[in-house]
Amino acid sequence: MRKGAVAEVIRTAGSALLLGILVWYISRNEITQEEEVWAEVQVVNAADCIIRGEGGGVPRVRVTLTGPILSLERVRNEIERRSLVARIRLAEERLNAGGRVAVRVRAADFGTIQDPRVRLTVPDRDLDLTITPLDTRSLPVGLDTDLDKTRYRAVIVPSTVQVRGPRAVLDGLSFVLTDPVNLRQAVEAGLEDVQQTVRIAAVQQGERIDCDERVFVHAFFEEETVEKTFPNVPVRVLASQEFPYKVGIAKAEHRTTAVTVRGPKSLLEGDPRIDEQIDVYLEVDRKEDNRWFFVPRETPYLIDRRFRLPEGVTLVSMTLPETVEVDIAERAAPTPAPPP
């Protein structure tokens, strides 16, 4: 190819490249296009509320951007970085009331767009918001653990903390829980106690709360307690050998009682003769002025039932009655011996 022809080809290619760059530049900077994007909506006076949009997410509105491609890209990036958002205000009484509210977002709520060649428009429809008022409370702390409460006692310092969260949730809380603490593993390892600093759980009753405080937990392990019922405990009549009268419980159904007790599991379930240590009795050999208080008569006496339990065992319940009818009668005279 001749040298002049090569130069001509190079000039033509260069012109075509320059023309392409020019067209690209003009299309990006001069030709107007439209684009729809989701933009965030902020309620600027809702510091004491949680504001959620549809589906429980961040409130957003669909907006239309009109302008050159390059300018659209700049504004879209601002929206994605949340440097360009719609800022609205709601009435204080509406924020305090909470619940759902429909608001209208305007283009003016986005303020001034940095690139004047872009026009932003908002669809003429309401945006549904859900308002959750927040509150701050001081609440007692409870330990969240995998061990039954009867098997440990815990000291928590401080015993109350300040938490912040949805007002409706705080209204239903009588205490807040710590993050889970594994006490069962410590018991299985043979430890006598556990000391640990833990946070307050961030989720209470399914809602997120905030608490900057930590608490110190000192848990002491105790033997597991259980309840057990003994259905046929005899009711004994206690009288000394010198008591001169015959004694008997008037009604057969009151001669036994069902006793439910609470105590250490190893004792109530591990001692096969524990029932023999549960004593229900009536005392009849009381004296006043050196005379017997209970003496024979036709009508029964009503005597309070008493009981004794093994050490570490407490009474839960006992079948009625609490007072028992007792007959006091003269002893039968001994039968005379036959003559020899």
C-alpha positions as CSV (number, residue, x, y, z in Angstrom):
1,M,0.0,0.0,0.0
2,R,1.3,3.4,-0.8
3,K,2.4,5.7,2.0
4,G,-0.3,8.3,1.2
5,A,-3.0,5.7,1.3
6,V,-1.9,4.5,4.8
7,A,-2.0,8.1,6.1
8,E,-5.5,8.5,4.6
9,V,-6.7,5.4,6.5
10,I,-5.2,6.6,9.7
11,R,-6.9,10.0,9.3
12,T,-10.3,8.4,8.6
13,A,-10.0,6.1,11.6
14,G,-9.1,9.0,13.9
15,S,-12.0,11.0,12.7
16,A,-14.4,8.1,13.3
17,L,-13.0,7.7,16.8
18,L,-13.3,11.4,17.6
19,L,-16.9,11.3,16.2
20,G,-17.7,8.3,18.4
21,I,-16.3,10.1,21.5
22,L,-18.3,13.2,20.6
23,V,-21.5,11.2,20.2
24,W,-20.9,9.4,23.5
25,Y,-20.2,12.6,25.3
26,I,-23.3,14.3,23.9
27,S,-25.5,11.3,24.8
28,R,-24.3,11.2,28.4
29,N,-24.4,15.0,28.9
30,E,-27.1,16.3,26.7
31,I,-29.7,13.7,25.8
32,T,-32.4,13.5,28.4
33,Q,-33.6,10.2,29.8
34,E,-35.8,8.9,32.6
35,E,-35.0,6.4,35.4
36,E,-37.0,5.1,38.4
37,V,-35.2,4.4,41.7
38,W,-36.2,3.8,45.4
39,A,-35.3,6.7,47.7
40,E,-35.3,6.6,51.5
41,V,-37.7,8.7,53.5
42,Q,-36.7,10.0,57.0
43,V,-39.0,11.4,59.7
44,V,-36.7,14.1,61.1
45,N,-38.5,14.5,64.4
46,A,-38.9,10.8,65.3
47,A,-35.9,10.4,67.6
48,D,-38.2,8.7,70.2
49,C,-39.8,6.4,67.6
50,I,-39.1,3.6,65.3
51,I,-40.4,4.3,61.8
52,R,-41.0,1.4,59.4
53,G,-42.2,1.3,55.9
54,E,-44.1,-1.4,54.0
55,G,-43.0,-4.9,55.0
56,G,-41.4,-3.6,58.1
57,G,-38.3,-2.2,56.3
58,V,-36.8,1.2,55.9
59,P,-39.4,3.7,54.5
60,R,-38.8,4.2,50.8
61,V,-40.6,5.9,47.9
62,R,-40.3,5.2,44.2
63,V,-39.1,8.4,42.4
64,T,-38.5,9.3,38.8
65,L,-35.3,11.0,37.8
66,T,-35.2,12.9,34.5
67,G,-32.0,14.3,33.0
68,P,-28.8,13.4,31.1
69,I,-27.3,10.0,31.7
70,L,-24.2,11.3,33.5
71,S,-26.2,13.5,35.7
72,L,-28.7,10.7,36.5
73,E,-25.8,8.5,37.6
74,R,-24.6,11.2,40.0
75,V,-28.0,11.6,41.6
76,R,-28.6,7.9,41.7
77,N,-25.3,7.4,43.5
78,E,-26.4,10.1,46.0
79,I,-29.7,8.3,46.6
80,E,-27.9,4.9,47.1
81,R,-25.4,6.5,49.5
82,R,-28.4,8.0,51.4
83,S,-27.0,11.5,51.0
84,L,-30.1,12.4,49.1
85,V,-33.3,11.4,51.0
86,A,-36.8,12.8,51.6
87,R,-37.0,14.5,55.0
88,I,-40.5,14.9,56.4
89,R,-42.0,15.9,59.8
90,L,-45.0,14.4,61.6
91,A,-47.2,15.9,64.3
92,E,-46.0,15.1,67.8
93,E,-49.3,13.8,68.9
94,R,-49.3,11.4,66.0
95,L,-45.8,10.1,66.9
96,N,-46.9,9.7,70.5
97,A,-50.0,7.7,69.5
98,G,-48.1,5.2,67.3
99,G,-49.7,2.9,64.9
100,R,-50.1,3.3,61.1
101,V,-50.2,6.5,59.3
102,A,-50.4,7.5,55.6
103,V,-48.2,10.4,54.4
104,R,-47.7,12.2,51.1
105,V,-44.0,12.7,50.1
106,R,-43.3,15.6,47.8
107,A,-40.4,16.3,45.6
108,A,-39.6,19.4,47.7
109,D,-38.9,17.0,50.7
110,F,-35.7,15.9,48.9
111,G,-34.3,19.5,49.1
112,T,-32.0,20.9,46.4
113,I,-30.5,18.4,44.0
114,Q,-26.8,19.1,43.4
115,D,-27.1,18.6,39.7
116,P,-29.6,21.2,38.4
117,R,-30.1,19.3,35.1
118,V,-31.9,16.5,36.9
119,R,-35.6,16.8,37.8
120,L,-37.0,14.5,40.5
121,T,-40.7,13.7,40.7
122,V,-42.7,11.6,43.2
123,P,-45.8,9.6,42.4
124,D,-49.0,11.2,43.7
125,R,-49.8,8.5,46.2
126,D,-49.6,8.0,50.0
127,L,-46.7,6.2,51.7
128,D,-47.8,3.9,54.6
129,L,-45.7,4.2,57.7
130,T,-45.8,2.2,61.0
131,I,-44.8,4.2,64.1
132,T,-43.5,2.5,67.2
133,P,-43.0,4.9,70.1
134,L,-39.9,4.3,72.3
135,D,-39.5,4.7,76.0
136,T,-36.8,4.3,78.7
137,R,-37.4,2.2,81.8
138,S,-35.5,0.9,84.8
139,L,-36.3,-2.8,85.1
140,P,-35.2,-5.7,87.3
141,V,-32.8,-8.3,85.7
142,G,-33.5,-12.0,85.4
143,L,-31.0,-14.7,84.5
144,D,-31.5,-16.6,81.3
145,T,-30.1,-20.0,81.8
146,D,-30.5,-23.7,80.9
147,L,-30.7,-24.8,84.6
148,D,-33.9,-25.2,86.6
149,K,-34.4,-22.3,89.0
150,T,-34.7,-24.7,91.9
151,R,-31.1,-25.8,91.4
152,Y,-29.4,-22.5,91.9
153,R,-29.6,-19.0,93.4
154,A,-28.1,-16.0,91.8
155,V,-26.9,-12.6,92.9
156,I,-27.0,-10.1,90.0
157,V,-25.3,-6.7,90.3
158,P,-26.8,-4.2,89.5
159,S,-30.2,-5.8,90.1
160,T,-32.0,-3.2,87.8
161,V,-30.9,-1.6,84.6
162,Q,-32.1,1.1,82.3
163,V,-33.4,-0.1,78.9
164,R,-34.8,1.6,75.9
165,G,-37.2,0.1,73.5
166,P,-40.8,0.0,72.1
167,R,-43.2,1.4,74.7
168,A,-45.7,-1.3,74.2
169,V,-43.0,-4.0,74.8
170,L,-41.7,-2.2,78.0
171,D,-45.2,-1.9,79.3
172,G,-45.5,-5.7,79.2
173,L,-42.1,-6.4,80.8
174,S,-41.8,-6.9,84.6
175,F,-38.1,-7.7,84.1
176,V,-35.4,-8.1,81.4
177,L,-33.3,-11.2,80.7
178,T,-29.5,-11.5,80.4
179,D,-27.9,-13.1,77.4
180,P,-28.0,-16.9,77.9
181,V,-25.6,-18.3,80.6
182,N,-24.7,-22.0,80.5
183,L,-25.0,-23.2,84.1
184,R,-25.8,-26.8,83.4
185,Q,-22.4,-27.4,82.0
186,A,-20.8,-25.9,85.1
187,V,-22.9,-28.2,87.4
188,E,-21.9,-31.2,85.3
189,A,-18.3,-30.2,85.7
190,G,-18.7,-30.2,89.5
191,L,-18.3,-26.5,90.1
192,E,-19.9,-25.0,93.2
193,D,-20.6,-21.6,91.7
194,V,-20.1,-19.5,88.5
195,Q,-19.1,-15.8,88.3
196,Q,-19.6,-14.0,85.0
197,T,-20.2,-10.6,83.5
198,V,-23.0,-10.7,80.9
199,R,-24.9,-8.3,78.7
200,I,-28.7,-7.7,78.7
201,A,-30.3,-9.6,75.8
202,A,-30.9,-7.3,72.9
203,V,-34.2,-9.0,72.0
204,Q,-37.0,-9.1,74.6
205,Q,-40.4,-10.6,73.6
206,G,-39.4,-10.6,70.0
207,E,-38.6,-6.8,69.9
208,R,-35.2,-5.2,70.0
209,I,-34.2,-3.1,73.0
210,D,-31.1,-1.2,73.8
211,C,-29.1,-1.4,77.1
212,D,-25.6,-0.1,77.5
213,E,-25.1,-1.8,80.9
214,R,-23.6,-5.1,81.8
215,V,-24.4,-7.1,85.0
216,F,-22.2,-9.3,87.2
217,V,-23.8,-12.7,87.9
218,H,-22.7,-14.9,90.8
219,A,-24.7,-18.2,90.7
220,F,-24.5,-20.7,93.5
221,F,-25.6,-24.2,92.8
222,E,-28.0,-26.1,95.0
223,E,-29.4,-29.6,94.9
224,E,-32.5,-30.0,92.7
225,T,-35.7,-29.9,94.7
226,V,-38.8,-31.9,93.8
227,E,-42.4,-32.4,95.1
228,K,-43.7,-35.8,96.2
229,T,-47.0,-36.9,97.5
230,F,-47.5,-39.6,100.2
231,P,-51.1,-40.6,99.9
232,N,-51.7,-42.7,103.1
233,V,-49.8,-41.2,106.0
234,P,-51.3,-42.4,109.3
235,V,-52.6,-39.8,111.7
236,R,-51.2,-40.8,115.1
237,V,-52.7,-39.9,118.5
238,L,-49.9,-39.0,120.9
239,A,-50.6,-39.8,124.6
240,S,-48.2,-40.6,127.4
241,Q,-48.4,-43.8,129.3
242,E,-49.8,-42.0,132.3
243,F,-52.8,-40.7,130.3
244,P,-55.7,-42.6,131.9
245,Y,-58.3,-42.5,129.1
246,K,-59.0,-44.4,125.9
247,V,-58.5,-42.3,122.8
248,G,-59.6,-42.9,119.2
249,I,-60.2,-40.8,116.0
250,A,-63.9,-40.6,115.5
251,K,-64.1,-41.0,111.7
252,A,-62.2,-43.7,109.9
253,E,-61.5,-41.5,106.8
254,H,-59.5,-39.1,109.1
255,R,-57.1,-41.7,110.3
256,T,-54.9,-41.2,107.3
257,T,-54.1,-38.2,105.2
258,A,-52.3,-37.4,101.9
259,V,-49.2,-35.2,102.4
260,T,-47.4,-33.4,99.6
261,V,-43.9,-32.1,100.4
262,R,-41.0,-30.4,98.7
263,G,-37.4,-31.1,99.3
264,P,-34.0,-32.4,97.9
265,K,-34.4,-34.9,95.1
266,S,-31.8,-37.2,96.6
267,L,-33.8,-37.5,99.8
268,L,-37.4,-37.7,98.6
269,E,-36.6,-40.0,95.7
270,G,-33.4,-41.7,97.0
271,D,-34.5,-42.8,100.5
272,P,-36.9,-45.7,100.3
273,R,-38.0,-45.1,104.0
274,I,-38.5,-41.4,103.8
275,D,-42.3,-41.9,104.3
276,E,-41.5,-43.2,107.8
277,Q,-40.0,-39.8,108.7
278,I,-43.2,-37.9,107.8
279,D,-45.2,-37.8,111.1
280,V,-48.8,-36.4,111.4
281,Y,-50.1,-36.5,115.0
282,L,-52.6,-35.3,117.5
283,E,-51.6,-34.4,121.1
284,V,-54.2,-35.2,123.8
285,D,-52.3,-35.6,127.1
286,R,-52.3,-31.8,127.9
287,K,-52.8,-30.7,131.5
288,E,-54.1,-27.5,133.1
289,D,-53.7,-26.9,136.8
290,N,-52.3,-30.4,137.1
291,R,-55.6,-31.8,135.6
292,W,-56.1,-33.5,132.3
293,F,-57.5,-31.1,129.8
294,F,-59.2,-33.8,127.7
295,V,-61.5,-36.0,129.8
296,P,-64.2,-38.4,128.8
297,R,-67.4,-36.9,127.4
298,E,-70.1,-37.9,124.9
299,T,-69.2,-35.4,122.1
300,P,-65.8,-35.7,120.3
301,Y,-63.1,-33.1,120.8
302,L,-61.8,-31.1,117.8
303,I,-58.0,-31.3,118.0
304,D,-55.6,-29.5,115.7
305,R,-53.4,-31.8,113.5
306,R,-49.6,-31.3,113.8
307,F,-46.8,-32.7,111.7
308,R,-43.0,-33.3,111.7
309,L,-40.9,-33.5,108.5
310,P,-37.3,-34.4,107.8
311,E,-34.8,-31.6,107.8
312,G,-34.7,-29.7,104.6
313,V,-38.3,-30.8,103.6
314,T,-41.2,-28.4,103.6
315,L,-44.9,-29.0,103.5
316,V,-46.8,-28.1,100.3
317,S,-50.3,-29.4,101.2
318,M,-52.2,-31.9,103.3
319,T,-55.7,-33.1,102.8
320,L,-58.4,-31.7,105.1
321,P,-59.5,-31.5,107.8
322,E,-57.0,-29.4,109.8
323,T,-58.9,-30.3,113.0
324,V,-59.8,-33.9,113.7
325,E,-62.7,-35.3,115.9
326,V,-61.3,-37.4,118.7
327,D,-63.2,-39.5,121.2
328,I,-62.1,-39.6,124.8
329,A,-63.6,-42.4,126.9
330,E,-63.1,-44.3,130.1
331,R,-60.9,-47.4,129.9
332,A,-62.8,-50.6,130.3
333,A,-62.4,-52.1,133.8
334,P,-60.1,-55.2,133.7
335,T,-62.0,-58.5,133.8
336,P,-61.7,-60.1,137.2
337,A,-59.7,-63.2,137.4
338,P,-61.8,-66.4,137.8
339,P,-61.7,-68.0,141.3
340,P,-59.1,-70.6,141.7
